[in-house]
Amino acid sequence: MHFGNKTALRDLSFTVKPGEIFCLLGQNGAGKTTTINVLLGLLKPSSGDVLIDTVSIINCTTPSNVLAYIPEVVQLYGNLSGLENLDFFSQLAGFRYAKKELQHFLLQANLQEDAHSHRLSTYSKGMRQKVGIAIALAKNSSYILMDEPTSGLDPKASVQFAHICKKLSSEGVGILMATHDIFNAVNIGSRIGIMKEGSLIHTANSANITAQELQELYLKTI
């Protein structure tokens, strides 16, 4: 993947299996967000291919609900409630749900019931992310891409977010998470990758590495 004379991604190859949480670590400019943009079809790689459930998404012109995306800052409509945002984005994806079904998705995402009818402008970042997760659930997505999802979350919200991710994983949803948070990578991830200058330098199973060991490996890599 090239931008002019700059190589943004180099010989990058990895797999995210159903139910797996793959955390990508790396400094700003390492290629994490570029990787996500390629997977979303927003950028076309200079070479190679991207397969989702064995189907190539390169040059694909039909949007797929197999893949959902939760950015660092979830862009929703502040003048609409959480329930109304979920309904709107679900319909954009071609799904129509009754109110009780929409409420069920929000509860699955751990958004408290008394907040469902409140405007998004009153929500914290953690609450906005829960609506984003509910949208992914409503789309029945098999895979979710997350870009710095724990950035700016307080400790309680981070713990809640980790719980939601593990629940999604247990239900067979595959997650690719770009993050700077070493502790959460070990706590949430099934596997961890470290990127540098567009390449995947190291991978490790979270069960086989501590946060301290990962930090030392990360610092040596960057």
Secondary structure, DSSP 8 states (H G I E B T S, - for coil): -EETTEES--S------TT-EEEEE--TTSSHHHHHHHHTTSS--SS---EETTEE-TT--S--TTEEEE-SS----TTSBHHHHHHHHHHHTT----HHHHHHHHHHTT--GGGTTSBGGG--HHHHHHHHHHHHHHTT-SEEEEESTTTT--HHHHHHHHHHHHHHHHTT-EEEEEES-HHHHHHH-SEEEEEETTEEEEEEEGGG--HHHHHHHHHHH-
